Amino acid sequence: MMAFSWLFVFLLFKLSSVDSSELKPNIIIMLMDDVGWGDLGAFGNPAMETPNLDKMAKEGALLPDFYSASPVCSPTRASLLTGRLPIRNGIYSDIEHAENAYVSVRHLGGIPDSEILLPEILREAGYTSMLVGKWHLGHEEAHLPLNHGFDHFFGSPGCHFGPFDSGNFPVYRDSEMIGRYFEEFVIDENTGLSNMTRLFIEEGLSFIKEQATKDDPFFLYWSPDATHTPLYASHAFRGKSQRGLYGDAIMELDSGVGLILELLRELQIDQNTFVFFTSDNGAAIYAGEEGGSNGQFLCGKGITFEGGMREPSIAWWPSHIQPGIVSHQVGSSMDLFTTSVILAGLSVPEDRIIDGSSLLPSLLEQEVDPERTVFYYRGNEMMAIRRGMYKAHYWTWVGPLGTVDPSSTQPSNCFGQEVPGVTSEELTDHTDCPLLFHLGKDPGEKYPIPNDSHEYMDAMLTIRAVETNHKRDMVPGEPQLNICGVAEDISSPPGCEKINKCVPVPEGTDLEPHDCSEDPYLYIQV
């Protein structure tokens, strides 16, 4: 905890010359869905179709060494909001060894009440918080955003999977549903047309305008999901990109970022608003042409090679972050929790392990902590560790290498990227002799360092010590994604009766909760 105390003092010193009303800046976190490291012009995409994000990078800081907390969606979202690894906060499954899990339509679990979420802490400092877009941390009423610190919510508890014969995912306004995806909120699978991104942009803008008239700071968690299959974009962007429908979706999200930043300038609150853009996991290789790009990195969503967890990330805070800097500080989505808490003038909880660190020394003073560590988890297993430039794989798995089929229960997350001896179709144990890569010389993880070299032995000496300390202090949380059944708050959510959108559970349906391994309807994509 001494590090956090020092960082708190550092922040107060850094902002001591700023007007006291600015000591609690507004905070906007933009979390994209399945957007890859190589999808933005600022990160080298040759299409150059993200002018607003590229401008954001020029005006702020580019973070090329920033990671998600998991290679799939729900665990990353839980970790961003709790500052804790998924295995600590409970958004994982241990039914199968080293298997990803997310909150599907069949899962009954969600974010535990015992976890302290970012908006709950920010409320102590007077922040008003809103989630716009995808939640994905539980469908049941007890797990919804307003029961975990958010004051406002426009979006869905889940992703826009579907359409289904009945019971499509509900869309909420605060604590009650106001319609369903593919019904009142249209997504045309045939044309890829939908106004959902437009609505998410408008909701974010409206919240900012309203909060700007008040004295208290705000927290906006903006989480649109158009880049997750089935893809969608509005008429204004459909057919505009050379990258197809996925590119159309990226261009529309980019426009939303531009509109939000421009509004902050117009309202003259840009210098008192910290904005961070990132993604929940790597691009979905299994989606083929409907997926994004992970640049030079190996594999994609669902996998603990770099393509699955290294994210396109940008920080923006005019007059505080020097324009155009590139920070090679190794960071994680969990750091957004700690950074936000410190920005609000608060301290992180001391009754639990917080895995996130503050990004402020790197963003405000361009300092780099060479000892920052990334732990790469799939489910209940620590698959790899990055320490400095070295990354050691203790376990590897990429699934089938030769299939691109989004509807498959075993899609390829590493199609066309086979590296002999590295990309294993079966879960492979390397714990006795981990595969080691130097990510500076070999960012694509193609050339393992020989295990009889001095370089290997020196690097592994440090990493083994980190591993030992990490596992010694690890107390896994109760896994929340082991129990499945009929999620009645999807078929008949709060408010459904007011708009005649309740869907009765078919007669004879077994409502008894059961182990997800026994669920005949469960579809785990990655």
C-alpha positions as CSV (number, residue, x, y, z in Angstrom):
1,M,0.0,0.0,0.0
2,M,3.0,2.3,0.3
3,A,3.1,2.7,-3.5
4,F,-0.5,3.8,-3.6
5,S,0.2,6.4,-0.8
6,W,3.2,7.8,-2.7
7,L,1.1,8.0,-5.9
8,F,-1.6,9.9,-4.1
9,V,0.9,12.4,-2.8
10,F,2.4,12.6,-6.3
11,L,-1.0,13.5,-7.8
12,L,-1.7,16.2,-5.2
13,F,1.7,17.7,-5.9
14,K,1.2,17.6,-9.6
15,L,-2.2,19.3,-9.4
16,S,-1.3,21.7,-6.6
17,S,-1.2,24.6,-9.0
18,V,-4.6,23.8,-10.5
19,D,-7.8,25.4,-9.3
20,S,-9.4,23.3,-6.5
21,S,-12.5,22.6,-8.6
22,E,-10.3,20.6,-11.0
23,L,-8.9,18.3,-8.4
24,K,-11.7,15.9,-9.3
25,P,-11.6,15.6,-13.1
26,N,-14.4,14.0,-15.0
27,I,-13.5,10.5,-16.2
28,I,-14.5,8.9,-19.5
29,I,-13.5,5.3,-20.2
30,M,-14.3,4.1,-23.8
31,L,-14.2,0.3,-23.9
32,M,-14.6,-1.2,-27.4
33,D,-15.6,-4.7,-28.2
34,D,-13.2,-7.1,-30.1
35,V,-11.3,-4.2,-31.5
36,G,-7.7,-5.2,-32.3
37,W,-4.3,-3.5,-31.7
38,G,-4.0,-3.0,-35.5
39,D,-7.4,-1.5,-36.2
40,L,-6.5,2.2,-35.8
41,G,-4.5,4.4,-38.1
42,A,-2.4,5.6,-35.1
43,F,-1.4,1.9,-34.6
44,G,-0.5,1.4,-38.3
45,N,-3.6,0.3,-40.0
46,P,-3.1,1.1,-43.7
47,A,-6.8,2.1,-44.3
48,M,-6.3,5.2,-42.2
49,E,-10.0,5.4,-41.5
50,T,-9.9,6.5,-37.8
51,P,-9.1,10.3,-38.1
52,N,-10.6,11.2,-34.7
53,L,-8.8,8.5,-32.8
54,D,-5.6,9.3,-34.6
55,K,-6.1,13.0,-33.6
56,M,-6.8,11.9,-30.0
57,A,-3.4,10.1,-30.0
58,K,-1.6,13.2,-31.4
59,E,-3.2,15.3,-28.7
60,G,-2.6,12.8,-25.9
61,A,-0.6,9.6,-25.3
62,L,-0.3,6.4,-27.2
63,L,0.1,3.3,-25.1
64,P,1.4,0.4,-27.3
65,D,2.1,-1.9,-24.4
66,F,-1.3,-1.9,-22.8
67,Y,-3.3,-5.1,-22.1
68,S,-6.7,-6.3,-21.3
69,A,-7.1,-8.4,-18.1
70,S,-8.4,-11.4,-20.1
71,P,-8.6,-12.6,-23.7
72,V,-12.4,-12.5,-23.6
73,C,-15.1,-9.9,-22.7
74,S,-16.8,-10.5,-19.4
75,P,-13.6,-11.1,-17.3
76,T,-11.9,-8.0,-18.7
77,R,-15.0,-5.8,-18.0
78,A,-15.1,-7.1,-14.4
79,S,-11.4,-6.5,-13.9
80,L,-11.6,-2.9,-15.3
81,L,-14.3,-2.0,-12.8
82,T,-12.8,-3.8,-9.8
83,G,-9.1,-3.4,-10.5
84,R,-8.7,-7.1,-9.8
85,L,-7.8,-10.2,-11.9
86,P,-10.8,-12.3,-13.0
87,I,-9.6,-15.2,-10.9
88,R,-9.9,-12.8,-7.8
89,N,-13.2,-11.1,-8.7
90,G,-15.0,-14.4,-9.6
91,I,-15.8,-13.8,-13.3
92,Y,-14.3,-17.1,-14.5
93,S,-15.2,-20.8,-14.5
94,D,-13.1,-23.7,-13.1
95,I,-15.3,-26.5,-14.6
96,E,-12.6,-27.1,-17.2
97,H,-8.9,-26.4,-16.7
98,A,-7.7,-23.2,-18.5
99,E,-11.0,-22.6,-20.3
100,N,-12.4,-19.1,-21.0
101,A,-15.9,-18.3,-19.9
102,Y,-18.1,-15.2,-20.3
103,V,-21.7,-14.4,-19.2
104,S,-23.7,-16.1,-21.8
105,V,-27.5,-16.3,-22.1
106,R,-27.4,-19.5,-20.0
107,H,-25.2,-18.3,-17.1
108,L,-26.9,-17.4,-13.9
109,G,-23.9,-15.8,-12.2
110,G,-22.6,-12.3,-12.4
111,I,-20.4,-9.8,-10.6
112,P,-20.5,-10.6,-6.8
113,D,-21.9,-8.2,-4.3
114,S,-18.6,-8.6,-2.4
115,E,-16.7,-6.8,-5.2
116,I,-16.3,-3.0,-5.0
117,L,-16.8,-1.5,-8.4
118,L,-15.3,1.8,-9.6
119,P,-18.6,3.8,-9.6
120,E,-19.3,2.7,-6.1
121,I,-16.0,4.3,-5.0
122,L,-16.3,7.4,-7.2
123,R,-19.7,8.1,-5.6
124,E,-17.9,8.8,-2.3
125,A,-16.2,11.7,-4.1
126,G,-19.5,13.1,-5.5
127,Y,-19.3,11.5,-9.0
128,T,-22.4,10.8,-11.0
129,S,-21.9,7.6,-13.1
130,M,-23.4,6.3,-16.3
131,L,-22.9,3.2,-18.4
132,V,-23.8,3.4,-22.0
133,G,-23.7,0.2,-24.0
134,K,-22.6,-3.4,-23.0
135,W,-22.5,-4.5,-19.4
136,H,-21.9,-8.3,-19.7
137,L,-21.5,-8.9,-15.9
138,G,-24.8,-10.6,-15.2
139,H,-28.4,-10.7,-16.4
140,E,-30.2,-11.2,-13.0
141,E,-31.5,-8.1,-11.4
142,A,-29.0,-8.3,-8.5
143,H,-26.2,-8.1,-11.0
144,L,-27.3,-5.1,-13.0
145,P,-25.4,-1.8,-13.2
146,L,-27.6,0.3,-10.9
147,N,-27.1,-2.3,-8.1
148,H,-23.3,-1.9,-8.4
149,G,-22.8,1.9,-8.3
150,F,-24.0,3.3,-11.6
151,D,-26.7,6.0,-11.4
152,H,-27.8,5.7,-15.0
153,F,-27.7,2.9,-17.6
154,F,-28.6,2.8,-21.3
155,G,-27.7,-0.5,-23.0
156,S,-28.0,-4.2,-22.5
157,P,-26.8,-6.6,-19.8
158,G,-25.4,-8.8,-22.6
159,C,-24.1,-8.6,-26.1
160,H,-26.4,-8.3,-29.1
161,F,-26.4,-12.1,-29.8
162,G,-29.3,-13.2,-31.9
163,P,-31.8,-13.0,-33.2
164,F,-33.6,-15.7,-31.3
165,D,-37.0,-17.1,-31.8
166,S,-38.1,-15.4,-28.6
167,G,-36.4,-13.6,-25.7
168,N,-33.8,-11.5,-27.5
169,F,-31.6,-9.6,-25.1
170,P,-33.3,-6.7,-23.4
171,V,-32.2,-3.0,-23.7
172,Y,-32.5,-1.0,-20.5
173,R,-33.1,2.5,-19.5
174,D,-31.8,2.6,-15.9
175,S,-33.5,-0.2,-14.0
176,E,-36.2,-1.2,-16.5
177,M,-36.2,-2.7,-20.0
178,I,-37.5,-0.5,-22.8
179,G,-37.3,-3.0,-25.6
180,R,-35.2,-5.8,-27.1
181,Y,-32.4,-6.1,-29.7
182,F,-33.7,-7.1,-33.1
183,E,-37.2,-6.0,-32.2
184,E,-37.6,-2.4,-30.9
185,F,-33.9,-1.9,-31.4
186,V,-33.4,-3.1,-34.9
187,I,-30.3,-4.9,-36.1
188,D,-30.7,-6.2,-39.6
189,E,-28.5,-9.3,-40.0
190,N,-28.9,-9.3,-43.8
191,T,-27.8,-5.7,-44.4
192,G,-25.8,-5.0,-41.3
193,L,-27.8,-1.9,-40.7
194,S,-28.6,-0.6,-37.2
195,N,-28.8,2.7,-35.4
196,M,-27.5,1.3,-32.1
197,T,-24.1,3.0,-32.3
198,R,-25.8,6.3,-33.1
199,L,-28.0,5.8,-30.0
200,F,-25.0,5.0,-27.9
201,I,-23.3,8.2,-29.1
202,E,-26.3,10.3,-28.5
203,E,-26.8,8.9,-25.0
204,G,-23.1,9.7,-24.1
205,L,-23.4,13.2,-25.4
206,S,-26.6,13.9,-23.6
207,F,-25.2,12.7,-20.3
208,I,-22.1,14.9,-20.7
209,K,-24.3,18.0,-21.5
210,E,-26.5,17.4,-18.5
211,Q,-23.6,16.8,-16.1
212,A,-21.7,19.9,-17.4
213,T,-24.4,22.1,-15.9
214,K,-23.8,20.7,-12.5
215,D,-21.0,21.3,-10.0
216,D,-20.2,17.6,-9.4
217,P,-17.8,15.5,-11.5
218,F,-19.0,12.6,-13.7
219,F,-17.9,9.2,-14.8
220,L,-19.0,8.0,-18.2
221,Y,-18.3,4.3,-19.1
222,W,-18.9,4.2,-22.9
223,S,-19.1,0.7,-24.1
224,P,-20.6,0.3,-27.6
225,D,-20.4,-3.2,-29.2
226,A,-20.9,-2.8,-33.0
227,T,-17.6,-4.5,-33.7
228,H,-18.7,-7.8,-32.1
229,T,-20.5,-10.2,-34.5
230,P,-23.1,-9.8,-35.8
231,L,-21.6,-6.5,-37.0
232,Y,-23.6,-3.4,-37.6
233,A,-23.4,0.2,-38.7
234,S,-25.9,3.0,-39.5
235,H,-26.9,4.2,-43.0
236,A,-24.5,7.1,-42.8
237,F,-21.5,4.7,-42.5
238,R,-22.7,1.5,-44.2
239,G,-20.5,0.8,-47.3
240,K,-18.0,3.6,-46.5
241,S,-15.0,1.6,-45.5
242,Q,-12.6,-0.3,-47.7
243,R,-12.5,-2.9,-44.9
244,G,-16.2,-3.9,-45.3
245,L,-18.8,-4.0,-42.6
246,Y,-16.3,-4.3,-39.8
247,G,-14.5,-1.1,-41.1
248,D,-17.9,0.6,-41.3
249,A,-18.5,-0.1,-37.6
250,I,-15.0,1.1,-36.7
251,M,-15.5,4.4,-38.7
252,E,-18.8,5.0,-36.9
253,L,-17.2,4.4,-33.5
254,D,-14.4,6.7,-34.5
255,S,-16.9,9.4,-35.3
256,G,-18.5,9.0,-31.8
257,V,-15.1,9.5,-30.2
258,G,-14.7,12.7,-32.2
259,L,-18.1,14.0,-31.2
260,I,-17.5,13.3,-27.6
261,L,-14.1,15.0,-27.5
262,E,-15.4,18.0,-29.5
263,L,-18.3,18.4,-27.1
264,L,-15.9,18.5,-24.2
265,R,-14.1,21.3,-25.9
266,E,-17.3,23.2,-26.7
267,L,-18.4,23.0,-23.0
268,Q,-14.9,24.1,-22.0
269,I,-14.4,21.0,-19.7
270,D,-11.8,19.3,-21.9
271,Q,-9.0,20.3,-19.6
272,N,-10.8,18.9,-16.6
273,T,-11.8,15.5,-18.2
274,F,-9.6,12.4,-18.4
275,V,-10.4,10.2,-21.3
276,F,-9.1,6.7,-22.0
277,F,-9.8,4.5,-25.1
278,T,-9.1,0.8,-25.2
279,S,-10.7,-2.6,-26.0
280,D,-11.8,-5.6,-24.1
281,N,-9.7,-8.2,-25.9
282,G,-8.0,-8.8,-29.2
283,A,-9.8,-8.9,-32.6
284,A,-11.8,-12.1,-33.4
285,I,-9.6,-14.0,-35.8
286,Y,-12.4,-16.7,-36.0
287,A,-14.7,-14.1,-37.6
288,G,-12.6,-14.0,-40.8
289,E,-13.3,-10.9,-42.8
290,E,-15.8,-9.9,-40.2
291,G,-13.1,-9.6,-37.6
292,G,-10.4,-6.9,-37.0
293,S,-6.7,-6.8,-37.1
294,N,-4.2,-7.6,-34.3
295,G,-1.3,-6.1,-36.3
296,Q,1.9,-8.0,-36.1
297,F,0.9,-9.9,-33.0
298,L,0.1,-13.6,-32.8
299,C,-3.4,-15.0,-32.7
300,G,-6.4,-13.1,-31.4
301,K,-9.4,-13.1,-29.0
302,G,-9.6,-16.0,-26.6
303,I,-5.8,-16.6,-26.7
304,T,-3.0,-15.5,-24.4
305,F,-0.5,-14.8,-27.1
306,E,-0.1,-11.0,-27.7
307,G,-2.9,-10.8,-30.3
308,G,-5.5,-11.8,-27.7
309,M,-4.7,-9.3,-25.0
310,R,-2.6,-6.4,-26.2
311,E,-5.0,-3.5,-26.9
312,P,-5.0,-0.3,-28.9
313,S,-5.0,2.3,-26.1
314,I,-5.0,6.1,-26.0
315,A,-5.1,8.5,-23.0
316,W,-6.2,12.1,-23.5
317,W,-6.2,15.0,-20.9
318,P,-5.4,18.4,-22.4
319,S,-3.0,20.6,-20.5
320,H,-2.0,17.6,-18.3
321,I,-0.8,14.9,-20.7
322,Q,1.9,16.2,-23.1
323,P,0.6,15.9,-26.7
324,G,1.9,13.2,-28.9
325,I,3.9,11.2,-26.4
326,V,4.3,7.4,-26.7
327,S,4.4,5.6,-23.3
328,H,5.9,2.2,-23.3
329,Q,4.8,1.7,-19.8
330,V,3.4,-1.9,-19.5
331,G,-0.2,-1.4,-18.4
332,S,-3.5,-3.2,-18.0
333,S,-7.2,-2.4,-18.0
334,M,-7.1,-2.9,-14.2
335,D,-4.9,0.2,-14.0
336,L,-7.9,2.3,-15.1
337,F,-9.6,1.4,-11.7
338,T,-6.6,2.6,-9.6
339,T,-5.9,5.6,-11.8
340,S,-9.5,6.8,-11.6
341,V,-9.7,6.3,-7.9
342,I,-6.5,8.4,-7.4
343,L,-7.8,11.1,-9.8
344,A,-10.9,11.4,-7.6
345,G,-8.7,12.1,-4.6
346,L,-9.5,8.7,-3.0
347,S,-7.6,5.7,-1.9
348,V,-8.0,2.1,-3.3
349,P,-9.6,-0.4,-0.9
350,E,-7.2,-1.8,1.6
351,D,-9.2,-4.9,2.6
352,R,-8.3,-6.8,-0.6
353,I,-5.6,-7.2,-3.2
354,I,-5.8,-4.6,-6.0
355,D,-3.9,-5.7,-9.1
356,G,-4.2,-2.3,-10.9
357,S,-1.6,0.4,-10.6
358,S,-1.8,4.1,-11.4
359,L,-0.9,5.2,-14.9
360,L,-0.4,8.8,-13.7
361,P,3.5,8.7,-13.4
362,S,3.8,7.5,-16.9
363,L,1.2,9.8,-18.4
364,L,2.0,13.0,-16.5
365,E,5.8,12.6,-16.0
366,Q,6.6,10.0,-18.7
367,E,8.2,7.7,-16.1
368,V,8.4,4.0,-16.9
369,D,8.3,1.3,-14.2
370,P,10.4,-1.6,-15.6
371,E,9.0,-4.0,-13.0
372,R,5.4,-3.9,-14.0
373,T,4.1,-7.4,-14.7
374,V,1.3,-8.8,-16.8
375,F,-0.3,-12.1,-15.8
376,Y,-2.1,-13.8,-18.7
377,Y,-5.0,-15.9,-17.5
378,R,-7.4,-18.3,-19.2
379,G,-10.1,-19.3,-16.7
380,N,-8.4,-20.7,-13.6
381,E,-4.9,-21.0,-15.1
382,M,-2.1,-18.5,-15.3
383,M,-0.9,-19.1,-18.9
384,A,2.0,-16.6,-19.1
385,I,3.9,-13.8,-17.5
386,R,5.4,-10.7,-19.0
387,R,8.1,-9.0,-17.0
388,G,9.9,-6.1,-18.8
389,M,10.5,-7.2,-22.4
390,Y,10.4,-10.9,-21.6
391,K,7.3,-13.1,-21.7
392,A,7.2,-16.7,-20.5
393,H,4.5,-19.1,-21.5
394,Y,3.7,-21.7,-18.9
395,W,0.8,-23.2,-20.9
396,T,-0.2,-22.7,-24.6
397,W,-3.4,-23.4,-26.5
398,V,-4.8,-21.9,-29.7
399,G,-7.4,-24.5,-30.7
400,P,-7.9,-25.7,-34.3
401,L,-5.6,-23.8,-36.7
402,G,-7.4,-24.5,-39.9
403,T,-11.0,-23.4,-39.4
404,V,-12.6,-20.0,-39.8
405,D,-16.3,-20.4,-39.0
406,P,-18.0,-18.0,-36.5
407,S,-20.8,-20.5,-35.9
408,S,-18.4,-23.4,-35.0
409,T,-18.1,-24.4,-31.3
410,Q,-14.4,-24.7,-32.0
411,P,-13.5,-21.8,-34.2
412,S,-9.9,-20.9,-35.1
413,N,-8.5,-18.1,-33.0
414,C,-5.1,-18.3,-34.8
415,F,-6.0,-19.0,-38.4
416,G,-3.1,-18.9,-40.8
417,Q,-0.5,-18.2,-38.1
418,E,0.9,-21.5,-37.2
419,V,4.3,-21.3,-35.5
420,P,5.8,-24.8,-35.1
421,G,6.5,-25.7,-31.5
422,V,4.6,-22.6,-30.3
423,T,1.0,-22.6,-31.4
424,S,-0.4,-25.9,-30.0
425,E,-3.9,-27.1,-30.9
426,E,-4.0,-29.0,-27.6
427,L,-3.5,-27.5,-24.2
428,T,0.2,-27.9,-23.6
429,D,2.1,-27.8,-20.3
430,H,5.4,-25.9,-20.4
431,T,5.6,-25.2,-16.7
432,D,8.9,-27.1,-16.2
433,C,10.5,-25.2,-19.1
434,P,8.4,-22.2,-20.2
435,L,8.6,-20.8,-23.8
436,L,10.4,-17.5,-23.5
437,F,10.2,-14.6,-25.9
438,H,11.8,-11.1,-26.1
439,L,8.8,-8.9,-27.1
440,G,11.1,-6.1,-28.3
441,K,13.0,-8.2,-30.7
442,D,10.2,-10.7,-31.4
443,P,6.8,-9.1,-30.8
444,G,5.1,-11.8,-33.0
445,E,6.3,-14.6,-30.6
446,K,7.8,-16.7,-33.4
447,Y,11.3,-17.3,-32.1
448,P,11.6,-18.9,-28.6
449,I,14.8,-18.1,-26.8
450,P,16.9,-21.3,-26.4
451,N,16.4,-22.7,-22.9
452,D,20.1,-23.5,-22.5
453,S,21.2,-19.8,-23.2
454,H,22.4,-17.4,-20.5
455,E,19.7,-15.0,-21.7
456,Y,17.0,-17.6,-21.0
457,M,18.4,-18.5,-17.5
458,D,18.8,-14.9,-16.4
459,A,15.3,-13.8,-17.5
460,M,13.6,-16.9,-16.1
461,L,15.4,-16.4,-12.7
462,T,13.5,-13.1,-12.4
463,I,10.2,-14.4,-13.8
464,R,10.2,-17.5,-11.6
465,A,10.5,-15.3,-8.5
466,V,7.6,-13.2,-9.7
467,E,5.6,-16.4,-10.3
468,T,6.3,-17.7,-6.8
469,N,5.2,-14.5,-5.2
470,H,2.1,-14.2,-7.3
471,K,0.9,-17.8,-6.6
472,R,1.8,-17.5,-2.9
473,D,-0.6,-14.5,-2.5
474,M,-3.3,-15.9,-4.8
475,V,-6.7,-16.6,-3.2
476,P,-9.1,-17.3,-6.0
477,G,-12.6,-15.9,-5.7
478,E,-15.7,-18.1,-5.9
479,P,-16.2,-18.8,-9.6
480,Q,-19.4,-17.2,-10.8
481,L,-19.6,-18.8,-14.2
482,N,-20.1,-22.5,-13.2
483,I,-23.9,-22.4,-12.8
484,C,-26.3,-22.4,-15.8
485,G,-30.0,-22.4,-16.3
486,V,-32.9,-20.3,-17.5
487,A,-32.2,-16.6,-16.9
488,E,-35.7,-15.4,-16.2
489,D,-34.5,-11.8,-16.1
490,I,-33.8,-12.1,-19.9
491,S,-37.2,-13.6,-20.7
492,S,-39.1,-11.3,-18.3
493,P,-36.8,-8.5,-17.1
494,P,-38.0,-5.7,-14.8
495,G,-40.4,-3.4,-16.7
496,C,-41.3,-5.9,-19.4
497,E,-44.9,-5.9,-18.4
498,K,-45.2,-2.1,-19.0
499,I,-44.4,-2.6,-22.7
500,N,-45.9,-6.1,-23.1
501,K,-42.5,-7.6,-23.8
502,C,-42.4,-10.4,-21.2
503,V,-41.7,-13.8,-22.7
504,P,-43.1,-16.7,-20.7
505,V,-40.8,-19.7,-20.0
506,P,-42.2,-22.6,-22.0
507,E,-44.2,-25.0,-19.9
508,G,-42.2,-28.0,-18.7
509,T,-38.8,-26.1,-18.8
510,D,-36.5,-27.3,-16.1
511,L,-35.8,-24.2,-14.0
512,E,-33.4,-25.9,-11.6
513,P,-29.9,-24.4,-11.7
514,H,-27.2,-26.9,-12.8
515,D,-23.5,-27.2,-13.5
516,C,-22.7,-25.6,-16.8
517,S,-20.9,-28.7,-18.0
518,E,-24.3,-30.4,-18.0
519,D,-26.1,-27.6,-20.0
520,P,-27.1,-28.9,-23.5
521,Y,-27.7,-25.4,-24.8
522,L,-24.5,-23.7,-23.6
523,Y,-22.4,-22.3,-26.4
524,I,-19.0,-21.1,-25.4
525,Q,-17.4,-19.4,-28.4
526,V,-13.9,-19.0,-27.2
